[in-house]
Amino acid sequence: MLKVPYTLIAEPGGWLAVQPISTAALATAGTGDVLAGLIGGLLAQGLDPFRAACAGAWLHGTAGLRCAERMGQAGVVASDLLPELPIVQDVLRREGL
């Protein structure tokens, strides 16, 4: 996984995913730890690493966008993502993104 203004996710077999969801609100201490925890949780639920990384990046980015809409780009901290995660997880489950 490469985090730039967007996210690139690659796997050894050659698959590459681009996650275009991005916000400067996620450029704060601790938000990467939230992303790592999301991916770890998805791995623990049985997703393969590539899919876990893709889903985790989408959840993380979408929660960040929701925070930015609610709070603005500045001042978002990692814990602000937590209330958004169940909402975006529900979207992922319903729409199968």
C-alpha positions as CSV (number, residue, x, y, z in Angstrom):
1,M,0.0,0.0,0.0
2,L,1.3,3.4,-1.0
3,K,-0.4,6.5,0.5
4,V,0.0,9.5,-1.7
5,P,-2.9,11.9,-2.5
6,Y,-4.7,8.7,-3.4
7,T,-3.9,5.1,-2.4
8,L,-2.2,2.4,-4.5
9,I,-2.6,-1.2,-3.4
10,A,-0.5,-3.9,-5.1
11,E,-0.2,-7.6,-4.6
12,P,2.6,-10.0,-5.7
13,G,0.5,-11.6,-8.5
14,G,0.3,-8.3,-10.3
15,W,-3.1,-6.9,-9.3
16,L,-3.1,-3.2,-8.7
17,A,-6.0,-1.2,-7.2
18,V,-6.2,2.6,-7.0
19,Q,-8.3,4.1,-4.3
20,P,-9.1,7.7,-5.3
21,I,-10.9,8.7,-2.1
22,S,-8.7,11.2,-0.4
23,T,-8.8,14.1,2.0
24,A,-6.2,16.2,3.8
25,A,-8.1,15.6,7.0
26,L,-6.4,12.2,7.2
27,A,-2.9,13.8,7.3
28,T,-2.8,13.8,11.1
29,A,-1.1,11.6,13.7
30,G,-2.8,8.3,14.4
31,T,-5.0,8.1,11.3
32,G,-2.6,5.6,9.8
33,D,-2.9,3.5,12.9
34,V,-6.7,3.4,12.3
35,L,-6.1,2.2,8.8
36,A,-3.7,-0.5,10.0
37,G,-6.3,-1.6,12.6
38,L,-9.0,-1.7,10.0
39,I,-6.9,-3.9,7.7
40,G,-5.9,-6.1,10.6
41,G,-9.5,-6.6,11.6
42,L,-10.5,-7.5,8.1
43,L,-7.6,-10.0,7.9
44,A,-8.8,-11.6,11.2
45,Q,-12.3,-12.0,9.7
46,G,-10.8,-14.1,6.8
47,L,-10.3,-11.6,4.0
48,D,-7.3,-12.2,1.8
49,P,-4.6,-9.5,2.2
50,F,-5.3,-7.7,-1.1
51,R,-9.1,-7.4,-0.4
52,A,-8.5,-6.4,3.2
53,A,-6.2,-3.6,2.1
54,C,-8.7,-2.5,-0.6
55,A,-11.6,-2.5,1.8
56,G,-9.6,-0.9,4.6
57,A,-8.5,1.9,2.4
58,W,-12.0,2.5,1.2
59,L,-13.4,2.5,4.7
60,H,-10.6,4.8,6.0
61,G,-10.9,7.2,3.1
62,T,-14.7,7.4,3.2
63,A,-14.8,7.9,7.0
64,G,-12.2,10.6,6.5
65,L,-14.4,12.4,3.9
66,R,-17.3,12.2,6.3
67,C,-15.2,13.8,9.1
68,A,-14.0,16.5,6.7
69,E,-17.6,17.3,5.7
70,R,-18.6,17.5,9.3
71,M,-15.5,19.2,10.8
72,G,-13.5,20.7,8.0
73,Q,-10.1,19.6,6.7
74,A,-8.1,20.9,9.7
75,G,-8.4,19.6,13.3
76,V,-9.6,16.0,12.6
77,V,-7.9,13.5,14.9
78,A,-7.8,9.7,14.7
79,S,-10.6,9.3,17.2
80,D,-12.9,11.4,15.1
81,L,-13.0,8.5,12.5
82,L,-14.4,6.0,15.0
83,P,-18.1,7.2,14.9
84,E,-18.0,7.2,11.1
85,L,-16.7,3.6,10.7
86,P,-20.0,1.7,11.5
87,I,-21.8,4.0,9.0
88,V,-19.3,3.4,6.2
89,Q,-19.1,-0.3,7.0
90,D,-22.8,-0.5,6.6
91,V,-22.6,1.1,3.1
92,L,-19.8,-1.4,2.2
93,R,-22.0,-4.3,3.3
94,R,-25.1,-3.1,1.6
95,E,-23.6,-2.0,-1.7
96,G,-20.8,-4.6,-1.8
97,L,-18.3,-2.0,-3.0
